[in-house]
Amino acid sequence: MYRIIFNRPIAERIKHMRVVAPFIASKRRPGNFVILIPDEKGERIPLTIVDSDPHQGTIDLIYQEVGTSTFKLGLKREGDYLYRIVGPLGKPTHIEKFGTVVAIGGGVGIAPLYPIAKGMKEAGNRIVTILGARKKELIILEKEMGEISDDLRVWTDDGSYGKKGLVTHGLQELIDEGLKIDMVLAIGPAIMMKFVTKMAAEHNLPIIVSLNPIMVDGTGMCGACRVVVGGEIKFACVDGPEFDGHQVDFDNLILRLKAYRKYEIESLERFAGFYPEVKTYLQGGVR
Amino acid sequence: MTRQPARFPEELKKKLRARFNEDWRKELRRKISVKERLAIERVAMPENEPMERIKGFFEVNKGYTPEMAMEEARRCLDCANPTCVLGCPVAIDIPTFIKLIEKGDFIGAVKIIKETNSLPAVCGRVCPQEDQCEGHCAYVKMGKKPVAIGNLERFVADYERAAGEVEIPEIKLKKGKKVAVIGAGPAGLTAAGELAKMGYDVTIFEALHEPGGVLMYGIPEFRLPKSILKEELDYLRRLGVKIITDFVVGKTATIEELKEEGYEAFFIGSGAGAPWFLGLPGEELNGVYSANEYLTRVNLMRAFQFPEYDTPIPRGKRVAVIGAGNTAMDAVRTAKRLGAEHAMIVYRRSRAEMPARIEEIKHAEEEGIEFIFLTNPKRFIGDENGWVKQMECIRMELGEPDASGRRRPIPIPGSEFLIDVDIVIIAIGTKPNPLIPQTTPGLELAKWGEIKVNWDTMETSIPGVFAGGDIVRGGATVILAMGDGRKAAYQIDRFLSEKRD
């Protein structure tokens, strides 16, 4: 069992959990993820390791409450336990000194972006960061990203914080300013990564994306997480989760992410029956 | 696939001969004549009704009663040269255990089986007996149905558990040496059990959150109830075996790092867990599954109890399973139980070449599974939501035999046709999981990523690291994996004993 040190909100419906997992804490590298199971009847869900403390034997996870599993996580309190956690999984990020790296994070995608950008910074890269979200309340890790960035710009869809627009506007702005970009990192919703990749292609920029397909075992056993990369089937859990964005079939990823939508809603509605708090959220309309 | 030739080692011959000549055996042989024995019909396995059983996941076979078992045991001729033993990958002393059943000594019988097979309740259920012990039975040569060795094995194992008489063998002197077993499937569990009995301090590292390997995530409840697996695992724990789940060797820690933790020998039984896909267009569509994913969702994650359990599985109305092995049968029969109106096996060869056990095929037929032979998919077609809706197939005919000895299927040009589907399950086999080979420098591999071993010792290219089961065979059976685990355990003992000086 894995004890929870804290589990606190950092933005609207986004929480930061620190949990005791000594083996994982000592082994993990930027880009690695874990598979966890909230309770005995829970699913296996992947989450990127945001940070770790090998001395304390803890890892940090950040998640958005969107479905039964993440709401279950959200209800955990300090001193509670996670049923299971396994890792570190996936290939770690290929980190080298590229020069100037533009790190683009959308919404809760800023969480997996942080360790990778940090690794890139430590390797001597100049980090120019673009953070985006629908509104001010959904921007996370601005301070932490600021500490490892040489330049940081925030964009919101509704203009409630930073500049008004999408992260693609942010990238366009950098290109227009004549910034020499050696690598783009983009992590966020599949649709965001798709359009950032499209823009990168138009400007001949190399781009790394981190994919978030549905997974079950996370060790290459089932193929639930298969993605089309360069026309071939790859397993995000063992071949990724990071890939050359130009090779990724995002439209397929977007369709596959919706595969269980009907079941996710059914499950969450049932779960909401037990928790008024979740019910209130649902009444606001499931995205 | 590498197959070990069947041999009758001198030692085994001696043991069989000595028991054959014991007075009680002679007595039993005299009691009923061969002619009378030959006249007894094979006792059919009692089964739950097909239309009842497809409503749930309970076990199909109900098992023999003691009377049925003794009746079936009487059929065994107690041959002087028991070829059935040669057909058994772990050389169980079959005639002795059957004759003990005839005598009514069921506990004695299970003890004989357990000399070489620590999981008889599992093997009695999932072994392909028709290719092994029963395939070598003297009755077969006479054109008759073989003695139901598998049913008898299952009976005594179940009898022992029901009687609560599962004995924990006395552990000899503790050796004070740590052995790591990687993977809690049939190979690993067997190796761990044997090593624990020898007095080693054994820890099993399992990647998933439940031990059992394919017995847990692959084989469904209706063929192997999980309660049986749980009892076998309890037995191992009582032998002192430690099982650490959620630990991916190669990721959580490497073999090298475990060595630093004091483990002096290793057994890798990580299995052939990586699924093959067909490489056809549309395979990335929603609704197309590997058998591994489909079965894992249902068996390990209990998706059949969704939404009480959180993992979902779509309940398809028209489910096509590609392949005709045991896994394909498990998948298609699971789909039927999840409410499929049409649960289909699509196989490129004909009925005669199907690799599944005869019993699985029979059960599938009884349950209304549709078999579409000499047919191969060409591509999968999706709807506007990216969900599979049709499968374009081509008819096949059989040509000359290929390397496997089976006639090669050849597509018939212009014979393409469409099958409506809402779920496709690909069950064409698995390959070794690459995680350990990738993270263990110096480990030599064969063509498809199988770990190379010396077949006499099961030792890999790294001294002190042994391997067995599907990670070396690439996709075989539970009993072969168990045989490897057992053999490796003795070799690990030899290795560690020699290492002392």
Interface residues (C-beta under 8 A of the other chain):
Chain A: F23 I24 K27 I37 K41 G42 E43 R44 T68 S69 K72 Y83 R84 I85 V86 G87 P88 L89 V216 D217 T219 G220 M221 C222 G223 A224 R226 V227 V228 I233 V238 D249 N252 L255 R256 K258 A259 Y260 Y263 E264 E266 S267 R270
Chain B: A207 L208 H209 Y217 T245 D246 F247 V248 K251 T252 A253 G273 A274 P275 F277 G279 E283 E284 L285 N286 G287 Y289 S290 N292 E293 T296 R297 M301 R302 F306 P307 E308 Y309 D310 T311 P312 P314 N385 G386 W387 N433 P434 L435
